[in-house]
């Protein structure tokens, strides 16, 4: 169980085909600022990419296991 989990949308940027969502994720042992990237074609999501600081995420997961 994760206590104090927060997922906040900081900013959304888009054009005709791409949407980037900048978020801030915090828990008791993590503060990360990942980016969610969506590609839209014909009004459908056709691609999703998640960019984060993988080392921060890995370290946080080690702490809770």
N, C-alpha and C positions, 0 to 999 in steps of 0.2 A: 504494500500500500504506500503510495506517495502522498505525503502531506505537503500542503502549501504549493500545489501545482498551479501555475498561471501561464496562460497562453494568450498573449495580447497582439493584435494586429497593429503594427506601427504605421505602415504605408502601403498603398496599392498603386502600381503604375501599369498602364496598359496602352496598347495600340490596336490595330485591326486583328492581329493574330496572336499576340503575346500578352500575358498577364503575369506580373511579378508581385508577390505578396511578401512584404518584409514583416517578420514576426519576432517577438521576444518571448522566449520560454524560460521560466524560472521555476526551480524547485528548491528544496532544502540544500541541495549540494550542486546546483547547476544554474548558470546564467548563460544562455545561448541565443544567438540572433540569426536563425536560419532564414533562407529565402525559398519560397515555394514558387515554381515557375510552371505555368500552364500554357499550352499551345492550343488555340481554338481554330477549327476549320469547319465551315458550313454550320456554325452555331453549336458545334460539338467539341468537347475536350478530346484531343487526339494524342496528347503527350503531357506527362507530368514529370517534373524534375524537382528534387529536394536537395538544396545545398546547405551544408552546416559545417561547423567546426567539429569534425569527426573525433578528434582527440579529446575535446571537452566532453562529448557525448560518451565516449568509451570510458573515460575516467569516472564519470558520474555513475555509469552502470556498474563498474567495478565496486564502487563504494556501497551500493545497495544490495549487492549479491552476497 
